[in-house]
Amino acid sequence: MFYTYILKSLKDKSYYYGSTNNLDARLMIHNSGKVRYTKGHIPYQIHYSEVFGTRKEAYARESFFKSIEGYLWLKSKIPLAKIKGNHLRSMLIIVPFIVELMIVYIYFLALVFKLNRRVRLVA
């Protein structure tokens, strides 16, 4: 059996996503400080886990949890106070604004290019 899990830090309430074939042993490794990312946030507790028959399925689910769709799914199913900080919420607000600016800039460049081309043909 393979597991996909979410750990919650008791220190700062941050979350960590992972997959393993031995959930209890993996939690002990995280809490011992042997994992670089989780070392500064120990102790951890298991917040959520799912069981799968293959490593491939467990890893696919872990990848899903790390995606925007997975974040939103987790947020709707599990009461998470903060998943990986508020960075995702900030991205969801800023990205459409940046895309809109890029579209306006591309339109502006196309307009300038057309004007330059007309001026050259006339002159």
ABEGO torsion letter per residue (X at the ends): XBBBBBBBBAAAGBBBBBBBABAAAAAAAAAAGABAAAAAAOBBBBABBBBBABAAAAAAAAAAAABAAAAAAAAAABBBABBGEAAAAAAAAAAAAAAAAAAAAAAAAAAAAAAAAAAAAAX
